[in-house]
Amino acid sequence: MDCARSIELLSDYDAGLLGDDDKLLVITHLSACADCDGVFRDLKLIVQTAFAMRSENGIAYPDEEVLWQRLSASRIVH
Protein backbone atom coordinates (compact mmCIF):
# COMPACT_ATOMS: atom_id res chain seq x y z
CA MET A 1 0.00 0.00 0.00
CA ASP A 2 1.33 3.44 -0.82
CA CYS A 3 1.22 6.46 1.49
CA ALA A 4 -1.57 8.23 -0.40
CA ARG A 5 -3.92 5.25 -0.10
CA SER A 6 -2.99 4.69 3.53
CA ILE A 7 -3.77 8.28 4.48
CA GLU A 8 -7.00 8.12 2.52
CA LEU A 9 -8.14 5.20 4.69
CA LEU A 10 -7.06 6.54 8.10
CA SER A 11 -10.43 7.98 9.04
CA ASP A 12 -12.29 4.77 8.28
CA TYR A 13 -9.54 2.74 9.96
CA ASP A 14 -9.82 4.79 13.15
CA ALA A 15 -13.60 4.50 13.11
CA GLY A 16 -13.43 0.71 12.65
CA LEU A 17 -15.18 0.86 9.30
CA LEU A 18 -12.63 -0.95 7.13
CA GLY A 19 -12.99 -4.51 5.95
CA ASP A 20 -10.44 -7.02 7.16
CA ASP A 21 -8.25 -6.77 4.04
CA ASP A 22 -7.98 -2.97 4.06
CA LYS A 23 -7.54 -2.94 7.83
CA LEU A 24 -4.61 -5.32 7.59
CA LEU A 25 -3.05 -3.26 4.78
CA VAL A 26 -3.30 -0.06 6.83
CA ILE A 27 -1.90 -1.72 9.96
CA THR A 28 0.99 -3.15 7.98
CA HIS A 29 1.70 0.16 6.27
CA LEU A 30 1.58 2.15 9.53
CA SER A 31 4.00 -0.28 11.15
CA ALA A 32 6.48 0.18 8.30
CA CYS A 33 6.03 3.89 7.47
CA ALA A 34 7.00 6.36 10.16
CA ASP A 35 5.59 9.30 8.16
CA CYS A 36 2.09 7.85 7.85
CA ASP A 37 2.15 6.60 11.43
CA GLY A 38 3.01 10.16 12.50
CA VAL A 39 0.09 11.53 10.47
CA PHE A 40 -2.23 8.99 12.07
CA ARG A 41 -1.04 9.86 15.58
CA ASP A 42 -1.42 13.59 14.86
CA LEU A 43 -4.94 13.12 13.50
CA LYS A 44 -5.96 11.04 16.53
CA LEU A 45 -4.57 13.71 18.84
CA ILE A 46 -6.49 16.44 17.02
CA VAL A 47 -9.75 14.50 17.28
CA GLN A 48 -9.17 13.60 20.93
CA THR A 49 -8.31 17.21 21.80
CA ALA A 50 -11.40 18.53 20.02
CA PHE A 51 -13.56 15.99 21.86
CA ALA A 52 -12.01 16.89 25.23
CA MET A 53 -12.42 20.61 24.64
CA ARG A 54 -16.01 20.17 23.58
CA SER A 55 -16.73 18.07 26.66
CA GLU A 56 -14.99 20.41 29.09
CA ASN A 57 -16.32 23.68 27.74
CA GLY A 58 -19.66 22.67 26.34
CA ILE A 59 -18.58 24.33 23.11
CA ALA A 60 -19.84 22.95 19.82
CA TYR A 61 -16.84 21.96 17.73
CA PRO A 62 -16.98 20.41 14.29
CA ASP A 63 -17.90 16.77 14.15
CA GLU A 64 -14.84 14.50 14.29
CA GLU A 65 -15.77 12.91 10.95
CA VAL A 66 -15.78 16.36 9.36
CA LEU A 67 -12.31 17.01 10.80
CA TRP A 68 -11.02 13.72 9.38
CA GLN A 69 -12.50 14.54 5.97
CA ARG A 70 -10.99 18.02 5.92
CA LEU A 71 -7.59 16.75 6.99
CA SER A 72 -7.75 13.91 4.51
CA ALA A 73 -8.68 16.28 1.69
CA SER A 74 -5.73 18.54 2.45
CA ARG A 75 -3.23 15.79 3.21
CA ILE A 76 0.42 16.04 2.38
CA VAL A 77 1.93 12.80 1.21
CA HIS A 78 5.66 12.25 1.55
Summary of the structure (lengths in Angstrom):
residues: 78
radius of gyration: 13.1
end to end distance: 13.6
largest distance: 40.0
contacts: 196
relative contact order: 0.18
helix: 77%
strand: 0%
